[in-house]
Amino acid sequence: MMKFPTRYLIVILTFMCTNVCYIERVGFSIAYTVAADAIGLNQSSKGLMLSTFYYGYALSQVPGAWAAQLFGGRRVLLISFVLWSLTCALVPLDPNRVVILIFARLLVGVAQGFIFPSIHTILAQWVPPRERSRSVSLTTSGMYLGAALGMLLLPSLVKFKGPQSVFLAEASLGAMWSILWFKFATDPPRSDNPKAVSVGFGNPLLPSTDFGRSNKFKMENGGSSTHVVKIPWKKILLSVPVWAIVINNFTFHYALYVLMNWLPTYFQLSLHLNLQDMGSSKMFPYLNMFIFSNIGGVVADHLITRKILSVMWTRKLLNTLGFTVAAIALMAIPYFKSSSGAVFCSSISLGFLALGRAGFAVNHMDIAPRYAGILMGISNTAGTVAGIVGVGLTGSILEAVKAASKSDLSSTESWKPVFFILGYLCIFSSVVFLLFAKGERFIE
């Protein structure tokens, strides 16, 4: 019987990881909104609490990448999961206890900020170049499936068991995943190990120091020296291809968070439709992201493995296709007067943005596999800041449009600036990536 390759198990477990993380994020929004509405909390206070997570999340991206590089992604990922799961299990969901809840959400944000840099560090070490696109795409698609499942199942849990039950369910999922990760995940073999060569690695991707001990090398005079890997921060931060990734990550999350947070308001004010009346159709954009993310990964690996296109042109093709189609779909949303048209356009836009992840989101591992977690920490920080800026700026734009036109935003025309800004950003980012992205390793 052929043994199941460990790297496949690692990819499946990281897919489950991102799935559970997004169930937690969606779950808190659902449960807290119900609890806050029950005591008549105003929208400003609710917004402050809901955004607290992202401040902690933004602060811990680069430190998380550094920790994963130093101590190993496997350990850091486990610790972060245990930390946020314990926080969910122990903190009461009481909107009146503002300080405790703010501290808890900051802690969860900080803990989850370590997750994606750790995952990129792990995948860069375990997955050979020919499998990276579909592995990263499958792993990240867990986010969208988690969001869809959360939207579908958790409102019923709140209805029958109360808001606190969501916290306990999330903590249980986190605990179960942590046990699986502790039991089955292992550190990857070093590149000088035959097992590493057998899966396609010809160069060392692991740090030269193991956790708790250093590598010592004999010198000609009989002494020894300790080799410590130094992160080339200057080369990373001054690299144009790195900034091409950062810009596209920023735009991807700007569009994603604006749609996640403002589409319900658009449906309610302009199309006069509540989410409760939409049934399962509100899941379609996230399911589309799940499907297209995996399609992008499979197509990219096929193009690279069959040598139809180089790594660089594969990344540029999928990134350009994804962001360009998304831009057209985004700018088409306000031209539809029905919910079906708006759902269709938003599904196409998010689906093709997810397709574009087979371009920019995998490119970390192409140009700097040893420091993929560091690059992910930097670009994901930009993505988190994009969410904070984008959601707030959209509110300001709508207020300005409302004041200028003296309308109540009931016309789809009044929403054009919001969707057109998203479209222009997607076009700009795709051009930047097309011009400046690289496909070969150049940061050693």
C-alpha positions as a Markdown table, in Angstrom:
| # | Residue | x | y | z |
|---|---|---|---|---|
| 1 | Met | 0.0 | 0.0 | 0.0 |
| 2 | Met | 1.5 | 3.3 | -1.0 |
| 3 | Lys | 2.1 | 5.8 | 1.8 |
| 4 | Phe | 0.2 | 9.0 | 1.7 |
| 5 | Pro | 2.8 | 11.8 | 1.2 |
| 6 | Thr | 3.3 | 13.9 | 4.3 |
| 7 | Arg | 3.3 | 17.2 | 2.3 |
| 8 | Tyr | -0.3 | 16.4 | 1.1 |
| 9 | Leu | -1.4 | 15.9 | 4.7 |
| 10 | Ile | 0.2 | 19.3 | 5.6 |
| 11 | Val | -1.7 | 21.0 | 2.8 |
| 12 | Ile | -5.0 | 19.4 | 4.0 |
| 13 | Leu | -4.4 | 20.5 | 7.6 |
| 14 | Thr | -3.5 | 24.1 | 6.5 |
| 15 | Phe | -6.7 | 24.2 | 4.4 |
| 16 | Met | -8.7 | 23.1 | 7.5 |
| 17 | Cys | -6.8 | 25.8 | 9.5 |
| 18 | Thr | -7.9 | 28.7 | 7.3 |
| 19 | Asn | -11.4 | 27.3 | 7.2 |
| 20 | Val | -11.7 | 27.3 | 11.0 |
| 21 | Cys | -10.2 | 30.8 | 11.2 |
| 22 | Tyr | -12.8 | 32.3 | 8.9 |
| 23 | Ile | -15.6 | 30.5 | 10.6 |
| 24 | Glu | -14.4 | 32.3 | 13.8 |
| 25 | Arg | -14.3 | 35.7 | 12.1 |
| 26 | Val | -17.7 | 35.4 | 10.6 |
| 27 | Gly | -19.1 | 33.9 | 13.8 |
| 28 | Phe | -18.0 | 36.7 | 16.0 |
| 29 | Ser | -19.6 | 39.3 | 13.7 |
| 30 | Ile | -22.9 | 37.3 | 13.7 |
| 31 | Ala | -23.0 | 36.6 | 17.4 |
| 32 | Tyr | -21.8 | 40.0 | 18.6 |
| 33 | Thr | -24.3 | 41.9 | 16.3 |
| 34 | Val | -27.2 | 39.9 | 17.8 |
| 35 | Ala | -26.0 | 40.5 | 21.4 |
| 36 | Ala | -25.3 | 44.2 | 20.8 |
| 37 | Asp | -28.7 | 44.7 | 19.1 |
| 38 | Ala | -30.4 | 43.1 | 22.0 |
| 39 | Ile | -29.2 | 45.8 | 24.4 |
| 40 | Gly | -29.7 | 48.7 | 21.8 |
| 41 | Leu | -26.0 | 49.4 | 21.2 |
| 42 | Asn | -25.4 | 52.1 | 18.6 |
| 43 | Gln | -23.7 | 51.5 | 15.2 |
| 44 | Ser | -20.6 | 53.4 | 16.1 |
| 45 | Ser | -19.9 | 51.2 | 19.1 |
| 46 | Lys | -20.6 | 48.1 | 17.2 |
| 47 | Gly | -18.2 | 49.2 | 14.4 |
| 48 | Leu | -15.4 | 49.9 | 16.9 |
| 49 | Met | -15.7 | 46.4 | 18.4 |
| 50 | Leu | -15.9 | 44.7 | 15.0 |
| 51 | Ser | -12.8 | 46.5 | 13.7 |
| 52 | Thr | -10.7 | 45.8 | 16.8 |
| 53 | Phe | -9.7 | 42.4 | 15.5 |
| 54 | Tyr | -8.0 | 43.9 | 12.4 |
| 55 | Tyr | -5.8 | 46.2 | 14.4 |
| 56 | Gly | -4.3 | 43.3 | 16.3 |
| 57 | Tyr | -4.2 | 41.3 | 13.1 |
| 58 | Ala | -2.2 | 44.0 | 11.3 |
| 59 | Leu | 0.3 | 44.5 | 14.1 |
| 60 | Ser | 1.3 | 40.8 | 14.3 |
| 61 | Gln | 1.9 | 39.9 | 10.6 |
| 62 | Val | 5.6 | 40.8 | 10.4 |
| 63 | Pro | 6.4 | 39.6 | 14.0 |
| 64 | Gly | 4.6 | 36.4 | 13.1 |
| 65 | Ala | 6.7 | 35.9 | 10.0 |
| 66 | Trp | 9.9 | 36.6 | 12.0 |
| 67 | Ala | 8.8 | 34.1 | 14.7 |
| 68 | Ala | 8.0 | 31.4 | 12.1 |
| 69 | Gln | 11.4 | 32.0 | 10.5 |
| 70 | Leu | 13.2 | 31.7 | 13.8 |
| 71 | Phe | 11.3 | 28.9 | 15.6 |
| 72 | Gly | 9.6 | 27.1 | 12.8 |
| 73 | Gly | 6.1 | 27.6 | 11.3 |
| 74 | Arg | 4.8 | 24.4 | 12.8 |
| 75 | Arg | 5.3 | 25.5 | 16.4 |
| 76 | Val | 4.2 | 29.1 | 15.9 |
| 77 | Leu | 1.0 | 28.0 | 14.1 |
| 78 | Leu | 0.1 | 25.6 | 16.9 |
| 79 | Ile | 0.7 | 28.2 | 19.6 |
| 80 | Ser | -1.4 | 30.9 | 17.8 |
| 81 | Phe | -4.3 | 28.5 | 17.3 |
| 82 | Val | -4.3 | 27.4 | 21.0 |
| 83 | Leu | -4.1 | 31.1 | 22.1 |
| 84 | Trp | -7.2 | 32.3 | 20.1 |
| 85 | Ser | -9.1 | 29.1 | 20.9 |
| 86 | Leu | -8.6 | 29.6 | 24.6 |
| 87 | Thr | -9.6 | 33.2 | 24.3 |
| 88 | Cys | -12.9 | 32.2 | 22.6 |
| 89 | Ala | -13.6 | 29.6 | 25.3 |
| 90 | Leu | -12.9 | 31.8 | 28.3 |
| 91 | Val | -14.3 | 35.2 | 27.3 |
| 92 | Pro | -18.0 | 35.9 | 27.9 |
| 93 | Leu | -19.8 | 37.5 | 25.0 |
| 94 | Asp | -21.3 | 40.4 | 26.9 |
| 95 | Pro | -21.4 | 43.7 | 25.0 |
| 96 | Asn | -21.6 | 45.6 | 28.3 |
| 97 | Arg | -18.1 | 44.4 | 29.2 |
| 98 | Val | -16.4 | 46.6 | 26.6 |
| 99 | Val | -12.9 | 46.6 | 27.9 |
| 100 | Ile | -12.7 | 42.8 | 28.2 |
| 101 | Leu | -14.2 | 42.3 | 24.8 |
| 102 | Ile | -11.8 | 44.8 | 23.2 |
| 103 | Phe | -8.8 | 43.1 | 24.8 |
| 104 | Ala | -10.1 | 39.7 | 23.7 |
| 105 | Arg | -10.6 | 40.7 | 20.1 |
| 106 | Leu | -7.1 | 42.3 | 20.0 |
| 107 | Leu | -5.7 | 39.1 | 21.4 |
| 108 | Val | -7.5 | 37.0 | 18.8 |
| 109 | Gly | -6.4 | 39.3 | 16.1 |
| 110 | Val | -2.7 | 39.2 | 17.2 |
| 111 | Ala | -2.9 | 35.4 | 17.5 |
| 112 | Gln | -4.4 | 34.9 | 14.0 |
| 113 | Gly | -1.9 | 37.4 | 12.6 |
| 114 | Phe | 0.7 | 34.7 | 13.1 |
| 115 | Ile | -1.2 | 32.1 | 11.1 |
| 116 | Phe | -0.8 | 33.0 | 7.4 |
| 117 | Pro | 3.0 | 33.9 | 7.6 |
| 118 | Ser | 3.5 | 30.6 | 9.4 |
| 119 | Ile | 1.5 | 28.7 | 6.7 |
| 120 | His | 3.6 | 30.3 | 3.9 |
| 121 | Thr | 6.7 | 29.4 | 5.7 |
| 122 | Ile | 5.5 | 25.8 | 6.1 |
| 123 | Leu | 4.3 | 25.4 | 2.5 |
| 124 | Ala | 7.5 | 26.9 | 1.1 |
| 125 | Gln | 9.5 | 24.3 | 3.0 |
| 126 | Trp | 7.2 | 21.3 | 2.3 |
| 127 | Val | 5.8 | 21.8 | -1.2 |
| 128 | Pro | 8.0 | 21.5 | -4.3 |
| 129 | Pro | 7.7 | 24.3 | -7.0 |
| 130 | Arg | 5.6 | 22.1 | -9.3 |
| 131 | Glu | 2.8 | 21.9 | -6.7 |
| 132 | Arg | 2.9 | 25.3 | -5.1 |
| 133 | Ser | 0.1 | 27.0 | -7.0 |
| 134 | Arg | -2.6 | 24.4 | -6.2 |
| 135 | Ser | -1.3 | 23.9 | -2.7 |
| 136 | Val | -1.5 | 27.6 | -1.8 |
| 137 | Ser | -4.8 | 27.9 | -3.7 |
| 138 | Leu | -6.4 | 25.0 | -1.8 |
| 139 | Thr | -5.1 | 26.3 | 1.5 |
| 140 | Thr | -6.3 | 29.8 | 1.0 |
| 141 | Ser | -9.7 | 28.7 | -0.4 |
| 142 | Gly | -10.4 | 27.4 | 3.1 |
| 143 | Met | -11.0 | 31.0 | 4.0 |
| 144 | Tyr | -13.9 | 31.4 | 1.6 |
| 145 | Leu | -15.5 | 28.0 | 2.4 |
| 146 | Gly | -15.3 | 28.9 | 6.1 |
| 147 | Ala | -17.0 | 32.2 | 5.4 |
| 148 | Ala | -19.7 | 30.5 | 3.4 |
| 149 | Leu | -20.3 | 27.8 | 6.1 |
| 150 | Gly | -20.3 | 30.5 | 8.8 |
| 151 | Met | -22.9 | 32.5 | 7.0 |
| 152 | Leu | -25.1 | 29.4 | 6.4 |
| 153 | Leu | -24.9 | 27.6 | 9.8 |
| 154 | Leu | -24.1 | 30.0 | 12.6 |
| 155 | Pro | -27.2 | 32.2 | 12.5 |
| 156 | Ser | -29.2 | 29.1 | 13.3 |
| 157 | Leu | -26.9 | 28.3 | 16.2 |
| 158 | Val | -27.4 | 31.8 | 17.6 |
| 159 | Lys | -31.1 | 31.5 | 17.2 |
| 160 | Phe | -31.5 | 28.2 | 19.1 |
| 161 | Lys | -28.5 | 28.3 | 21.5 |
| 162 | Gly | -27.7 | 31.9 | 22.0 |
| 163 | Pro | -24.7 | 34.1 | 20.9 |
| 164 | Gln | -22.3 | 32.6 | 23.5 |
| 165 | Ser | -22.7 | 29.2 | 21.9 |
| 166 | Val | -20.8 | 30.5 | 18.8 |
| 167 | Phe | -17.8 | 31.2 | 20.9 |
| 168 | Leu | -17.9 | 27.7 | 22.4 |
| 169 | Ala | -18.3 | 26.1 | 19.0 |
| 170 | Glu | -15.4 | 28.1 | 17.6 |
| 171 | Ala | -13.2 | 27.1 | 20.5 |
| 172 | Ser | -14.1 | 23.5 | 20.1 |
| 173 | Leu | -13.2 | 23.6 | 16.4 |
| 174 | Gly | -9.9 | 25.3 | 17.2 |
| 175 | Ala | -9.1 | 22.7 | 19.9 |
| 176 | Met | -9.9 | 19.8 | 17.5 |
| 177 | Trp | -7.7 | 21.3 | 14.8 |
| 178 | Ser | -4.8 | 21.9 | 17.3 |
| 179 | Ile | -4.9 | 18.2 | 18.3 |
| 180 | Leu | -4.8 | 17.1 | 14.7 |
| 181 | Trp | -1.9 | 19.4 | 14.0 |
| 182 | Phe | 0.0 | 18.4 | 17.1 |
| 183 | Lys | -0.4 | 14.7 | 16.2 |
| 184 | Phe | 0.2 | 14.7 | 12.5 |
| 185 | Ala | 2.3 | 17.7 | 11.5 |
| 186 | Thr | 6.1 | 17.4 | 11.4 |
| 187 | Asp | 9.0 | 19.7 | 10.5 |
| 188 | Pro | 10.1 | 19.2 | 6.8 |
| 189 | Pro | 13.3 | 17.4 | 6.0 |
| 190 | Arg | 16.4 | 19.5 | 5.4 |
| 191 | Ser | 17.3 | 20.0 | 1.8 |
| 192 | Asp | 20.5 | 17.9 | 2.3 |
| 193 | Asn | 18.3 | 15.0 | 3.3 |
| 194 | Pro | 17.4 | 12.5 | 0.5 |
| 195 | Lys | 13.7 | 12.9 | 1.4 |
| 196 | Ala | 13.9 | 16.6 | 0.6 |
| 197 | Val | 15.6 | 15.9 | -2.7 |
| 198 | Ser | 12.9 | 13.4 | -3.6 |
| 199 | Val | 10.1 | 16.0 | -3.4 |
| 200 | Gly | 11.9 | 18.5 | -5.6 |
| 201 | Phe | 14.1 | 20.7 | -3.4 |
| 202 | Gly | 17.7 | 21.3 | -4.6 |
| 203 | Asn | 18.5 | 24.3 | -2.3 |
| 204 | Pro | 18.1 | 24.8 | 1.4 |
| 205 | Leu | 14.9 | 26.4 | 2.4 |
| 206 | Leu | 15.1 | 25.9 | 6.2 |
| 207 | Pro | 16.9 | 28.3 | 8.5 |
| 208 | Ser | 20.4 | 27.1 | 9.4 |
| 209 | Thr | 19.5 | 26.9 | 13.0 |
| 210 | Asp | 17.1 | 24.5 | 14.5 |
| 211 | Phe | 14.9 | 25.4 | 17.5 |
| 212 | Gly | 16.9 | 25.3 | 20.6 |
| 213 | Arg | 20.3 | 24.5 | 19.0 |
| 214 | Ser | 22.7 | 26.0 | 16.5 |
| 215 | Asn | 24.6 | 24.4 | 13.6 |
| 216 | Lys | 28.3 | 24.5 | 14.2 |
| 217 | Phe | 30.9 | 24.2 | 11.4 |
| 218 | Lys | 34.5 | 23.2 | 11.9 |
| 219 | Met | 37.1 | 25.8 | 11.0 |
| 220 | Glu | 40.6 | 25.2 | 9.6 |
| 221 | Asn | 42.2 | 26.0 | 13.0 |
| 222 | Gly | 40.1 | 23.4 | 14.7 |
| 223 | Gly | 37.6 | 25.8 | 16.2 |
| 224 | Ser | 34.0 | 26.2 | 15.3 |
| 225 | Ser | 31.6 | 28.9 | 14.3 |
| 226 | Thr | 27.8 | 29.2 | 14.5 |
| 227 | His | 26.1 | 30.1 | 11.2 |
| 228 | Val | 23.0 | 32.3 | 11.8 |
| 229 | Val | 20.6 | 33.2 | 9.0 |
| 230 | Lys | 20.2 | 36.9 | 8.6 |
| 231 | Ile | 17.0 | 38.1 | 7.0 |
| 232 | Pro | 17.9 | 40.5 | 4.1 |
| 233 | Trp | 15.4 | 43.2 | 5.1 |
| 234 | Lys | 17.0 | 45.9 | 2.9 |
| 235 | Lys | 16.9 | 43.7 | -0.2 |
| 236 | Ile | 13.3 | 42.7 | 0.5 |
| 237 | Leu | 12.0 | 46.2 | 1.2 |
| 238 | Leu | 13.8 | 47.7 | -1.8 |
| 239 | Ser | 12.6 | 45.0 | -4.2 |
| 240 | Val | 10.2 | 46.2 | -6.9 |
| 241 | Pro | 8.8 | 42.6 | -7.4 |
| 242 | Val | 8.1 | 42.4 | -3.7 |
| 243 | Trp | 6.2 | 45.7 | -3.9 |
| 244 | Ala | 4.2 | 44.4 | -6.9 |
| 245 | Ile | 3.0 | 41.6 | -4.6 |
| 246 | Val | 2.3 | 44.0 | -1.8 |
| 247 | Ile | 0.2 | 46.3 | -4.0 |
| 248 | Asn | -1.9 | 43.4 | -5.4 |
| 249 | Asn | -2.4 | 42.0 | -1.9 |
| 250 | Phe | -3.6 | 45.5 | -0.8 |
| 251 | Thr | -6.1 | 45.8 | -3.7 |
| 252 | Phe | -7.4 | 42.2 | -3.3 |
| 253 | His | -8.2 | 42.8 | 0.4 |
| 254 | Tyr | -9.5 | 46.3 | -0.2 |
| 255 | Ala | -12.1 | 44.9 | -2.6 |
| 256 | Leu | -12.9 | 41.9 | -0.5 |
| 257 | Tyr | -13.4 | 43.8 | 2.7 |
| 258 | Val | -15.4 | 46.5 | 1.1 |
| 259 | Leu | -17.8 | 44.0 | -0.5 |
| 260 | Met | -18.0 | 41.9 | 2.7 |
| 261 | Asn | -18.9 | 44.9 | 4.8 |
| 262 | Trp | -21.0 | 47.1 | 2.4 |
| 263 | Leu | -22.8 | 44.8 | 0.0 |
| 264 | Pro | -25.5 | 44.1 | 2.7 |
| 265 | Thr | -26.1 | 47.9 | 3.0 |
| 266 | Tyr | -26.2 | 48.2 | -0.8 |
| 267 | Phe | -28.8 | 45.4 | -1.0 |
| 268 | Gln | -30.9 | 47.0 | 1.8 |
| 269 | Leu | -30.8 | 50.6 | 0.7 |
| 270 | Ser | -30.6 | 50.4 | -3.1 |
| 271 | Leu | -32.3 | 47.1 | -3.9 |
| 272 | His | -34.6 | 47.1 | -0.8 |
| 273 | Leu | -33.7 | 43.6 | 0.1 |
| 274 | Asn | -32.5 | 42.1 | 3.4 |
| 275 | Leu | -30.0 | 39.3 | 3.7 |
| 276 | Gln | -32.6 | 37.2 | 5.4 |
| 277 | Asp | -34.7 | 37.3 | 2.3 |
| 278 | Met | -31.9 | 36.1 | 0.1 |
| 279 | Gly | -31.6 | 32.5 | 1.4 |
| 280 | Ser | -28.6 | 30.6 | 0.3 |
| 281 | Ser | -27.8 | 33.1 | -2.5 |
| 282 | Lys | -25.8 | 35.2 | -0.1 |
| 283 | Met | -23.2 | 32.3 | 0.0 |
| 284 | Phe | -22.6 | 32.4 | -3.8 |
| 285 | Pro | -19.8 | 35.0 | -3.8 |
| 286 | Tyr | -17.8 | 33.0 | -1.2 |
| 287 | Leu | -18.4 | 29.7 | -2.8 |
| 288 | Asn | -17.3 | 31.2 | -6.1 |
| 289 | Met | -14.1 | 32.3 | -4.5 |
| 290 | Phe | -13.5 | 28.8 | -3.1 |
| 291 | Ile | -14.1 | 27.3 | -6.6 |
| 292 | Phe | -12.1 | 29.8 | -8.6 |
| 293 | Ser | -9.2 | 29.8 | -6.1 |
| 294 | Asn | -8.7 | 26.1 | -6.7 |
| 295 | Ile | -9.2 | 26.4 | -10.5 |
| 296 | Gly | -6.4 | 29.0 | -10.6 |
| 297 | Gly | -4.0 | 26.8 | -8.6 |
| 298 | Val | -4.6 | 23.7 | -10.9 |
| 299 | Val | -4.3 | 25.8 | -14.1 |
| 300 | Ala | -1.1 | 27.5 | -12.9 |
| 301 | Asp | 0.6 | 24.2 | -11.9 |
| 302 | His | -0.5 | 22.7 | -15.3 |
| 303 | Leu | 1.0 | 25.5 | -17.3 |
| 304 | Ile | 4.2 | 25.4 | -15.3 |
| 305 | Thr | 4.6 | 21.6 | -15.1 |
| 306 | Arg | 3.9 | 21.1 | -18.8 |
| 307 | Lys | 6.2 | 24.0 | -19.6 |
| 308 | Ile | 3.5 | 25.8 | -21.6 |
| 309 | Leu | 4.5 | 29.1 | -19.9 |
| 310 | Ser | 7.3 | 30.1 | -17.5 |
| 311 | Val | 6.6 | 30.6 | -13.9 |
| 312 | Met | 6.7 | 34.4 | -14.4 |
| 313 | Trp | 4.3 | 34.5 | -17.3 |
| 314 | Thr | 1.9 | 32.0 | -15.6 |
| 315 | Arg | 1.7 | 34.3 | -12.6 |
| 316 | Lys | 1.3 | 37.4 | -14.7 |
| 317 | Leu | -1.4 | 35.7 | -16.9 |
| 318 | Leu | -3.6 | 34.6 | -14.1 |
| 319 | Asn | -3.1 | 37.7 | -12.0 |
| 320 | Thr | -4.0 | 40.0 | -15.0 |
| 321 | Leu | -7.0 | 37.8 | -16.1 |
| 322 | Gly | -8.3 | 37.7 | -12.5 |
| 323 | Phe | -8.0 | 41.3 | -11.7 |
| 324 | Thr | -9.2 | 42.6 | -15.1 |
| 325 | Val | -12.4 | 40.5 | -15.2 |
| 326 | Ala | -13.0 | 41.4 | -11.5 |
| 327 | Ala | -12.7 | 45.1 | -12.3 |
| 328 | Ile | -15.3 | 44.9 | -15.1 |
| 329 | Ala | -17.7 | 43.0 | -12.9 |
| 330 | Leu | -17.2 | 45.4 | -10.0 |
| 331 | Met | -18.0 | 48.5 | -12.2 |
| 332 | Ala | -21.0 | 46.7 | -13.6 |
| 333 | Ile | -22.7 | 46.1 | -10.2 |
| 334 | Pro | -24.5 | 49.5 | -10.0 |
| 335 | Tyr | -26.0 | 49.1 | -13.5 |
| 336 | Phe | -28.1 | 46.2 | -12.3 |
| 337 | Lys | -31.4 | 47.0 | -10.6 |
| 338 | Ser | -32.1 | 43.5 | -9.4 |
| 339 | Ser | -30.6 | 41.4 | -6.6 |
| 340 | Ser | -29.8 | 38.5 | -9.0 |
| 341 | Gly | -27.7 | 40.8 | -11.2 |
| 342 | Ala | -25.9 | 42.3 | -8.2 |
| 343 | Val | -25.2 | 38.8 | -6.8 |
| 344 | Phe | -24.0 | 37.6 | -10.2 |
| 345 | Cys | -21.6 | 40.5 | -10.6 |
| 346 | Ser | -20.3 | 40.3 | -7.1 |
| 347 | Ser | -19.8 | 36.5 | -7.4 |
| 348 | Ile | -17.9 | 37.0 | -10.7 |
| 349 | Ser | -15.7 | 39.8 | -9.2 |
| 350 | Leu | -14.8 | 37.8 | -6.1 |
| 351 | Gly | -14.3 | 34.6 | -8.0 |
| 352 | Phe | -11.9 | 36.2 | -10.5 |
| 353 | Leu | -10.1 | 38.0 | -7.7 |
| 354 | Ala | -9.6 | 34.6 | -6.1 |
| 355 | Leu | -8.3 | 33.3 | -9.4 |
| 356 | Gly | -5.8 | 36.1 | -9.4 |
| 357 | Arg | -4.3 | 34.7 | -6.1 |
| 358 | Ala | -2.6 | 32.0 | -8.3 |
| 359 | Gly | -0.6 | 35.0 | -9.5 |
| 360 | Phe | 0.4 | 37.4 | -6.7 |
| 361 | Ala | -0.3 | 35.2 | -3.6 |
| 362 | Val | 2.0 | 32.3 | -4.7 |
| 363 | Asn | 4.7 | 34.6 | -6.0 |
| 364 | His | 6.2 | 35.0 | -2.5 |
| 365 | Met | 7.5 | 31.4 | -2.8 |
| 366 | Asp | 8.8 | 31.9 | -6.4 |
| 367 | Ile | 11.1 | 34.9 | -5.6 |
| 368 | Ala | 12.1 | 34.1 | -2.0 |
| 369 | Pro | 11.1 | 30.6 | -0.9 |
| 370 | Arg | 13.4 | 30.8 | 2.2 |
| 371 | Tyr | 11.7 | 34.0 | 3.3 |
| 372 | Ala | 8.2 | 33.4 | 2.0 |
| 373 | Gly | 6.7 | 33.8 | 5.5 |
| 374 | Ile | 8.4 | 37.2 | 5.8 |
| 375 | Leu | 7.1 | 38.4 | 2.5 |
| 376 | Met | 3.6 | 37.1 | 3.4 |
| 377 | Gly | 3.8 | 39.0 | 6.7 |
| 378 | Ile | 4.6 | 42.3 | 4.9 |
| 379 | Ser | 2.0 | 41.9 | 2.1 |
| 380 | Asn | -0.7 | 40.7 | 4.5 |
| 381 | Thr | -0.1 | 43.7 | 6.7 |
| 382 | Ala | -0.8 | 45.8 | 3.6 |
| 383 | Gly | -3.9 | 43.7 | 3.0 |
| 384 | Thr | -5.2 | 44.2 | 6.6 |
| 385 | Val | -4.5 | 47.9 | 6.4 |
| 386 | Ala | -6.5 | 47.9 | 3.2 |
| 387 | Gly | -9.5 | 46.5 | 5.0 |
| 388 | Ile | -9.3 | 49.1 | 7.7 |
| 389 | Val | -8.8 | 52.0 | 5.2 |
| 390 | Gly | -11.3 | 50.7 | 2.6 |
| 391 | Val | -14.2 | 50.1 | 4.9 |
| 392 | Gly | -13.9 | 53.5 | 6.6 |
| 393 | Leu | -13.2 | 55.4 | 3.3 |
| 394 | Thr | -16.2 | 53.8 | 1.7 |
| 395 | Gly | -18.4 | 55.1 | 4.5 |
| 396 | Ser | -17.0 | 58.6 | 4.0 |
| 397 | Ile | -17.5 | 58.4 | 0.3 |
| 398 | Leu | -21.1 | 57.4 | 0.7 |
| 399 | Glu | -21.7 | 60.2 | 3.3 |
| 400 | Ala | -20.1 | 62.7 | 0.8 |
| 401 | Val | -22.3 | 61.5 | -2.0 |
| 402 | Lys | -25.4 | 61.6 | 0.2 |
| 403 | Ala | -24.6 | 65.2 | 1.2 |
| 404 | Ala | -23.9 | 66.4 | -2.3 |
| 405 | Ser | -26.9 | 64.8 | -3.9 |
| 406 | Lys | -29.2 | 65.2 | -0.9 |
| 407 | Ser | -30.3 | 61.6 | -1.4 |
| 408 | Asp | -30.7 | 58.6 | 0.9 |
| 409 | Leu | -28.5 | 56.3 | -1.2 |
| 410 | Ser | -31.6 | 54.5 | -2.5 |
| 411 | Ser | -30.4 | 54.9 | -6.1 |
| 412 | Thr | -27.8 | 52.5 | -7.5 |
| 413 | Glu | -26.3 | 55.5 | -9.3 |
| 414 | Ser | -25.1 | 57.0 | -6.0 |
| 415 | Trp | -23.0 | 53.9 | -5.4 |
| 416 | Lys | -21.0 | 54.2 | -8.6 |
| 417 | Pro | -18.0 | 55.9 | -6.9 |
| 418 | Val | -17.6 | 53.0 | -4.5 |
| 419 | Phe | -17.6 | 50.3 | -7.2 |
| 420 | Phe | -15.6 | 52.3 | -9.7 |
| 421 | Ile | -12.8 | 52.9 | -7.2 |
| 422 | Leu | -12.6 | 49.2 | -6.7 |
| 423 | Gly | -12.4 | 48.6 | -10.4 |
| 424 | Tyr | -9.8 | 51.2 | -11.0 |
| 425 | Leu | -7.6 | 49.8 | -8.2 |
| 426 | Cys | -7.9 | 46.3 | -9.7 |
| 427 | Ile | -6.8 | 47.6 | -13.1 |
| 428 | Phe | -3.9 | 49.6 | -11.7 |
| 429 | Ser | -2.7 | 46.6 | -9.6 |
| 430 | Ser | -2.8 | 44.2 | -12.5 |
| 431 | Val | -0.7 | 46.6 | -14.6 |
| 432 | Val | 1.9 | 46.9 | -11.8 |
| 433 | Phe | 2.1 | 43.1 | -11.5 |
| 434 | Leu | 2.3 | 42.7 | -15.3 |
| 435 | Leu | 5.2 | 45.1 | -15.5 |
| 436 | Phe | 7.3 | 44.3 | -12.5 |
| 437 | Ala | 6.6 | 40.8 | -11.2 |
| 438 | Lys | 9.3 | 38.2 | -11.4 |
| 439 | Gly | 9.1 | 34.4 | -11.4 |
| 440 | Glu | 12.5 | 33.2 | -10.5 |
| 441 | Arg | 14.2 | 33.3 | -7.1 |
| 442 | Phe | 16.4 | 36.3 | -6.6 |
| 443 | Ile | 16.3 | 36.8 | -2.8 |
| 444 | Glu | 18.6 | 34.1 | -1.3 |
